[in-house]
Amino acid sequence: MKLSVKSDYAARAVLSLARHYPERAALRMDDVADEQGVPPKYLPQILIELKARGIVRSVRGKEGGYLLARPPAEITLSDVLRAVQGPLFDTPALSDSRCPPELRRAWQKLQRSLEEAAEAITFQQMIEEGVAKEKMYYI
């Protein structure tokens, strides 16, 4: 499985918004791009897709920008990846009647494993891991 640059940028954008979630202030797209090292030209389409899936929401006006639509603990890496790339793991063999059953079962097992792993990672966990690591450097 190979993830696209778009998937990486989407995850970075959500992580940035998750870090600012307690402030309840919308972040401008340029601020997200700067904070995460993402080229600004990629963000509009990514944020539109994330908004359509209920992961982010937009705020209009002078203080406008983007916020998470729900708490970081309720957003998984799987949510973000599916929003911008579709299924996490897909192979034509899953629906190919000529695929040997034992191989199809192996593909299904891999598919389930990837989905379970991505579902188990929340953006809140990522933030907490980052904070814990920062604290270790100051000891």
C-alpha positions in Angstrom: 0.0 0.0 0.0 1.4 3.4 -1.0 -0.2 6.6 0.3 -0.4 9.6 -1.8 1.1 13.0 -1.0 -2.5 14.2 -0.8 -3.1 11.8 2.1 0.0 13.0 3.9 -1.0 16.7 3.4 -4.6 15.9 4.6 -3.3 14.3 7.8 -0.9 17.2 8.4 -3.7 19.7 8.0 -6.0 17.8 10.4 -3.1 17.5 12.9 -2.5 21.2 12.7 -6.2 21.9 13.4 -6.2 19.3 16.2 -3.4 21.1 17.9 -5.4 24.3 17.9 -8.7 22.7 18.8 -8.7 23.8 22.4 -8.5 27.5 21.3 -11.7 27.2 19.3 -10.3 29.7 16.8 -10.4 29.1 13.1 -7.0 28.8 11.4 -6.4 30.4 8.0 -5.3 28.0 5.2 -2.0 29.8 4.9 -1.3 29.3 8.7 -2.0 25.6 8.3 0.3 25.4 5.3 3.1 27.3 7.1 2.8 25.3 10.3 2.9 21.9 8.5 5.2 22.7 5.6 2.4 22.0 3.1 2.3 23.9 -0.2 -0.7 26.2 0.0 -1.9 25.3 -3.5 -2.8 21.8 -2.3 -4.9 22.7 0.7 -8.1 24.1 -0.8 -9.2 20.9 -2.4 -8.1 18.8 0.5 -10.0 21.0 3.0 -13.1 20.8 0.8 -12.9 17.0 0.8 -12.4 17.0 4.6 -15.3 19.3 5.1 -17.6 17.2 2.9 -16.8 14.2 5.2 -17.5 16.2 8.4 -13.9 16.3 9.6 -13.4 20.0 9.3 -15.7 23.0 9.1 -15.2 26.5 7.7 -15.8 29.9 9.2 -16.4 32.9 7.0 -15.4 36.4 7.6 -12.4 38.3 8.9 -11.7 35.8 11.7 -12.5 32.9 9.3 -10.7 29.8 8.4 -11.0 26.2 9.3 -11.6 24.2 12.5 -12.2 20.6 13.3 -15.8 19.7 13.1 -15.5 17.4 16.1 -12.9 16.7 18.9 -9.5 15.2 17.9 -10.3 12.1 20.0 -13.2 11.4 17.6 -11.2 11.7 14.4 -9.1 8.8 13.3 -6.4 8.5 10.7 -8.7 6.2 8.9 -11.4 9.0 8.6 -8.9 11.3 7.0 -7.4 8.8 4.6 -10.8 7.6 3.4 -11.9 11.2 2.9 -9.1 12.0 0.5 -8.3 8.7 -1.1 -11.2 6.3 -0.6 -10.7 2.8 0.6 -7.5 2.2 2.6 -6.7 -1.0 0.8 -8.2 -2.1 -2.4 -7.3 -4.7 -4.9 -9.2 -6.1 -7.9 -8.6 -9.6 -6.5 -11.2 -8.9 -3.8 -14.0 -9.1 -6.3 -12.4 -11.3 -8.9 -14.1 -14.7 -9.0 -10.9 -16.2 -10.6 -8.7 -15.2 -7.6 -7.8 -18.3 -5.6 -9.9 -18.3 -2.4 -6.8 -18.6 -0.2 -5.3 -15.5 -1.8 -8.5 -13.6 -1.5 -8.7 -14.4 2.2 -5.1 -13.2 2.6 -6.0 -9.9 0.9 -9.1 -9.6 3.1 -7.0 -10.2 6.2 -4.5 -7.5 5.1 -7.4 -5.1 4.4 -8.9 -5.7 7.8 -5.5 -5.3 9.5 -4.9 -1.9 7.8 -8.4 -0.7 8.6 -8.2 -1.7 12.2 -4.8 -0.1 12.6 -5.9 3.2 11.0 -9.1 3.2 13.1 -7.1 2.8 16.3 -5.1 6.0 15.7 -6.8 9.2 16.8 -5.5 12.7 16.3 -5.8 13.2 20.1 -3.3 10.4 20.6 -0.9 11.9 18.1 -1.1 15.3 20.0 -0.5 13.6 23.3 2.4 11.6 22.0 3.9 14.8 20.6 3.5 16.6 23.9 5.0 13.7 25.8 8.0 13.7 23.5 8.5 17.4 23.9 8.5 17.1 27.7 11.2 14.4 27.5 13.6 16.8 25.7 13.4 19.3 28.5 14.4 16.9 31.3 
